[in-house]
Amino acid sequence: MKLTYPLLLNAKPQDKPYKLRDRDSMHLRVSVSGSKVWKFDYRLDGKDCSHTPWAIP
């Protein structure tokens, strides 16, 4: 799915946290409270890792 600016701004909280995925392991996580955080998932030495470069207030 192509993540556009209006899509990101209009992402509303739901009963459970959910992810809006773009590509290459990047996604926007929308929490139950409505906060939005960019996440980058990767593997390092066979372990799943996640990096949070920034949050959207």
C-alpha positions, 0 to 999 in steps of 0.5 A, spaced: 500 500 500 502 506 498 502 511 504 500 518 502 500 524 507 492 524 507 492 517 509 497 518 515 493 524 518 486 520 517 488 514 520 484 513 526 485 509 533 481 502 533 480 497 538 487 494 537 493 497 535 494 496 527 500 497 522 499 501 516 505 498 511 509 501 506 514 497 503 521 494 505 519 493 513 517 500 514 510 501 517 506 506 521 503 503 528 497 507 530 495 505 537 489 505 541 490 512 544 491 514 537 498 516 537 502 514 531 509 511 530 514 510 525 517 503 525 523 499 521 523 492 522 530 488 521 533 482 523 540 482 526 544 476 528 538 472 526 534 476 531 528 480 530 529 487 531 525 494 531 527 501 530 523 507 532 526 513 528 520 518 529 513 519 532 508 523 529 505 528 535 
